[in-house]
């Protein structure tokens, strides 16, 4: 595990925040229809980009540069949560459902 526990918790909290605000990002994306093909896919990209920016900023604040292992782990975190992010854009997820799915996702990671 390359990403520190603190940075991992920060990334998880960013993802949780953007999931809770996903409909706002979808509305932003909808402003660009018909120039974009999918507001949902565009909003997903915006959210992942924002989380990635936060990830890089956390390293910069610590005067560090993420290495290849860090980047690979970040990508795995996003991949594990991608379906939850996507679902939140299609149909807003209630906080209880989100917590359950996050817990399931963490259990999946631990079992591998």
C-alpha positions in Angstrom: 0.0 0.0 0.0 1.7 3.2 -1.2 -0.9 5.8 -0.2 -0.7 6.7 3.4 -3.7 6.0 5.6 -4.4 9.7 6.0 -4.3 10.4 2.3 -6.5 7.3 1.6 -9.1 8.6 4.1 -8.9 12.0 2.5 -9.5 10.5 -0.9 -12.4 8.4 0.4 -13.9 11.6 2.0 -13.6 13.4 -1.3 -15.4 10.6 -3.1 -18.1 10.6 -0.5 -18.6 14.4 -0.9 -18.8 14.2 -4.6 -21.2 11.3 -4.5 -23.4 13.4 -2.2 -23.2 16.3 -4.6 -23.3 14.3 -7.8 -26.6 15.8 -9.0 -25.1 19.3 -8.9 -22.3 18.1 -11.2 -24.8 16.4 -13.5 -26.7 19.7 -13.7 -23.5 21.5 -14.6 -22.8 19.0 -17.4 -26.4 19.3 -18.7 -25.6 22.9 -19.5 -23.3 21.7 -22.2 -25.9 19.5 -24.1 -25.9 19.0 -27.1 -22.2 19.7 -27.3 -21.6 16.6 -25.1 -23.1 13.2 -25.7 -23.8 12.2 -22.1 -24.3 14.5 -19.1 -23.9 11.5 -16.8 -20.5 10.5 -18.3 -19.4 14.1 -18.4 -20.3 14.6 -14.7 -18.5 11.3 -13.9 -15.4 12.7 -15.6 -15.7 16.0 -13.7 -16.0 14.2 -10.4 -13.1 11.9 -11.0 -11.1 15.0 -12.1 -11.9 16.8 -9.0 -11.0 13.9 -6.8 -7.7 13.5 -8.7 -7.0 17.2 -8.3 -7.6 16.8 -4.5 -5.3 13.8 -4.5 -2.5 15.7 -6.1 -3.1 18.7 -3.9 -2.8 16.5 -0.8 0.7 15.4 -1.9 1.7 18.9 -2.8 0.6 20.2 0.6 2.9 17.5 2.1 5.7 18.6 -0.3 5.7 15.1 -1.9 5.1 13.8 -5.4 3.0 10.7 -5.9 4.9 7.8 -7.4 3.7 5.2 -9.8 2.5 3.0 -6.9 0.5 5.9 -5.5 -1.1 6.5 -8.9 -1.9 2.9 -9.4 -3.5 2.7 -6.0 -5.5 5.9 -6.7 -6.8 4.4 -9.9 -7.8 1.2 -8.0 -9.7 3.3 -5.4 -11.6 5.1 -8.2 -12.3 1.8 -10.0 -13.7 0.2 -6.8 -16.0 3.2 -6.3 -16.8 4.0 -9.9 -20.1 2.1 -9.9 -21.3 4.0 -6.8 -20.4 7.3 -8.4 -22.2 6.3 -11.6 -25.3 5.2 -9.7 -25.4 8.5 -7.8 -25.5 10.3 -11.1 -28.3 8.1 -12.5 -30.4 8.0 -9.3 -29.4 9.9 -6.2 -28.2 7.6 -3.5 -29.5 7.9 0.0 -26.8 8.3 2.6 -27.6 4.9 4.2 -27.3 3.1 0.8 -24.1 4.9 0.1 -22.6 3.9 3.5 -23.6 0.2 2.9 -22.1 0.2 -0.6 -18.9 1.8 0.6 -18.7 -0.8 3.4 -19.2 -3.5 0.8 -16.5 -2.0 -1.4 -14.0 -1.9 1.5 -14.8 -5.5 2.4 -14.1 -6.4 -1.2 -10.7 -4.7 -1.1 -9.8 -6.5 2.2 -10.8 -9.9 0.9 -8.4 -9.6 -2.1 
